[in-house]
Amino acid sequence: MASQPESVWTTRPPRLHLRLWSQDRGRLPVLLVHGRGGNTHWWDKVCPGLGPLAIAALDFHGHGESDWLDEGHYDEALFVRNIEAAREFLNWPRFILAGHSMGARIALEYASLHPASLEALIAVDFLPEFSDLSKERFEKRRRRLRQPYYSDPDAMAARFALYPSATTLSTQELKELGRLCLKETAQGITWKFDWQLFNFRYTPIWKALKSITVPTLLVRGQNSTVMSREDLEQARKALSRCETAEIASAFHHVPLDAPRALSEAMLGFLERNLPALTGKGK
């Protein structure tokens, strides 16, 4: 695996950014997708533990180094198309798809629509649907926020916080992650996240789950306040080929809180379900 990932962009505008850790054609490929407000760096410490795989991480439109949409019309269908555009760009006939939070929901939607493209699916700590209280809190937050711009990158990085905020990361580790989430624009320095994404609406995921046929791993952070154990169990029952895992000590941001434990859970699941990964297939 490359020690430093390579950045590439799709050629059709608006462009999508991907970081490639390995593109060895002898390895099964995995595409990693992040949650709302995140970017490819959420997976930085997970990737070293996925050595047997060819790894690419995607920035959805409006995130990271990918283009923003001028009209700001982000929706689930767009993000599903982002994954398909990445697959086509990477020339992967079939691949493993892993997503966290919003990315997990989009991965599940993709799996329901493109089963022939997937070897396996991994969905990490996501909200299956908004409760009435969640909707109320989100609406208040959405109305309050506008794209912020700053002149001092150090001061901005020091303000970086996760949402939800609970994490095992230290203050210094949060600041270092914050530095990776800054974007220079004509108006000043802002986050690598289009604030118009707060207009994006989640729809309940249950219908999509019933049509997913590929081997699926559902992962929950032990201390998550986003995905309850009841949600995990209900989602497991809705899927035809499903395993579950709970990552000890992790909160919602499992790829950040417990990257080694997550990569071990992912590889264990893949080894059990994809013999070609370990060379045990015919």
N, C-alpha and C positions, 0 to 999 in steps of 0.2 A: 504494500500500500504506500502511496506517495505521502511523505511527511507533511508536505504543504499542498493543499488542494489547489486545483487549477480552476480559475473562473472562466466561464464561457457564456455567451448570450445567444438566444435563438435569433434567427435572421429576420423573421417577419415582425413588423411593428404592430402593436406595442411589444417591445422585446421583453423576454423573460431571462433572468439570471440563474445560472446553476453553478454549483461548486462540485468538482469531480475529485474524489479521493483515489479512485482506481477505475480504469476502464478495460481491464484485462478481459478479453473475450472468452477466456476459459472459466470465468467465474459467473455465478448467477448474479444478475443485477438487482439492486434495490434503490428505489427512489424514496427520499425522506422529505416530508412536507411539514411545515410548522403551523403554529396557531396564529390567531389574529393578533397583530402587533408584533409578532416575532419575525424571525428570518433564519437563514441557513445556520447561523452561529448557535442556535439552540441545540444543534446536533454535533458540535465540534468535539465534545468529549465522549460521545457515544461511538463515533466512527472508528477510532482505533480498536475497539472491541469487536468490530464487524469484519475482521481481516479476510475471511473466506469469500467475501462478497465484492462485487464491483459496485461502488457507491457513488451516488449523485444526490445532492440536496438542492431543492428548488426554492426560490423566492417567488411566492405568488405575486400577481400584479398588485401594485400598491404597497409592496413590502420590499425591504432589503434593497438590492441593486436592480430590481426589475422596474420597468416603466410604471408610472402612475397613469391612471385614466383621467383625462381632462374633465369628463362629465361626472366622474366619481360613481358610476353605476356598477358597483361590485355585487355579485350574487353567487349563489352556489353553482349555477350552470357555468359561469365564467371560470371559476376555480377548477371545476371538473375539466373544462377545456384546457386550462393551463397544464394539468397533469398529462392529458393526451398529447398536447403540443410538445411537452418535454419528452415523452416516450418516442414520438415520431422523430424529434431532433436527434435523440440519442440512438435511434435505429434499433430499438429493443422490441423484438416481436412479443416477448413475454417477460414479465418482471415481478418483483416483490414490491409492494407498496406499504410504506409505514408513515403514519401521521400522528401528530400530537394536537390535542384540543380541537380548534376549528379544523386543522389539517386532518385530524382523525375523522371528523364528520364528513369532510370532502372526500377522503379516501373511501369511506363506506359508500357514499353516493356513487363514486367512480366504479367501485366493485359491482354495484347493482346494475350499472349501465354497460360496463366493458368486461364481463367475466372472462372472455377469451384472451384478454391481454395479461391476466394476472396468474402468477404461480401461487401467491399467498398474500395475506393482508394482515397488517398489525395496526391496531387502533389504540392510542395511549391517552387515557384520562380526558374524556370529553363529556360535554353536557348533552344528553339525548334530546332534551327539549326544555324550553323556558317555563318555569313556574310563574304564576301571577306575580309573586314577589320579585322574582328575577327580572321580569319584564319591567316592573315599576322602577327598580334600581337602575336598570340599563337605560331606560328612557331619560331619567334624571341626569345620568352621567353623559349621555349623548348630547342633550341640550346644552350642557354646561361647557363642553369642550370645543375648542377651536384650534387649528394647527398652530403650534407654538414656534416661535423663532427666537434664537439667542445669538449673542455675539461671542460668548466665551465658552469654548468646548469643554474646558475643565469643569466649570460651574454646572454646565448642562449634564455632563456625565455623572456628577455627584448627585443630581436630582433623579437619576434613573431609578425606577421601581418596577417591579413585576405586578401583574394584576391577574389573579389575586396575589397579594404581597407576600404571603407565607412561603418561606424557602429555607433550604439548608445552606444556601450560599452566604458567605461572609460579606460584610460591608465592602471590603476591597474587591472581592470577586464580582459583586454587583456593579461596582464602578467600572471594572475592566470590561464587563459585558456591555455596560452603557456606552463606553467609548466605541464599541463595534457597531453601535446602533445609531450613529450620528450621520447626517447627510448635509452637505453644503448645497445651498440654493442661492438664487439671486436675492431672495428676501432675508437670508441669514442661515444659520445652522438650525436644522430641525431634526426630528427623529426619522429613521428609515421606515416610516409608516404613514400612509395617507389618512389623515383624520376623517376623511369622508367615509372610511370604512366603518365608522360607528353607525352609519345608516344601513349597513348590511344586516339582514334579518336571518336568524336561524329558523328553520322549519323542523318539526319533529322528525326524528330519524327512523322511527319504528317501521314505517312502510318499506324503506330501503333495505332494512335488515332481513326481512322475510325473503327477499329475492337473491341474497348473496349465497353463492355456492362454493366459493374457494375456501381453503383452510384459513381460519381467522384466529388471531390472538388478541384478546382484549386485556389491556393493562390498566391498573388503577394504582395511584399513589396511596399508600396506607393512610396518610393524613390529609388526603384531598378533601376540599370542601366543594368541589365542582361535581365530581362523579361519586355518588354514594354506592355502598355495597349493594343496595337494592337495585340501583340502576344497572350495575355490573351484572347482576344475576338475571335481571329481566332481559338485558341485551343478549346474554349468553343463551337463554332459552329461545330467543327469536332467531338465532343463527343455526344453520344446519350442521356446520363443521367448525366447532369453536372450542378453544381453550381459554382459560383466564389466568392472570397472574396479578399479585399484589406486591408492590415494591416497598419493602420496609423503610420506614422513616421519611419517605418522599412525600412531598405535598403535590399540588397540581402540576407543577413544572417538572415532571419526572426526568426528562432528558438533562435538565440542569442539576437537579437535586441528587440523582443517583445514576449517573451515566453508565458506570460499570455494571451495576445490577441490571439495568435495563438491557444493555447489549447482551449480557449472559442469558436473560430471559428470551430475547429475540432469537439468538442463535440456537438455544435449546429447542424452542418451538419449531424453527426451520429444519433442524436436523431430524426431528421426529416426523415431520411431514413432507420433506423434500429430500429423499435419499441421494439425489444427485449432488447435494451440497457436500456430503461427506464421501462421495465416491462409492456409495453402497448400492446405487441404482444399477440397473442392467445396462 
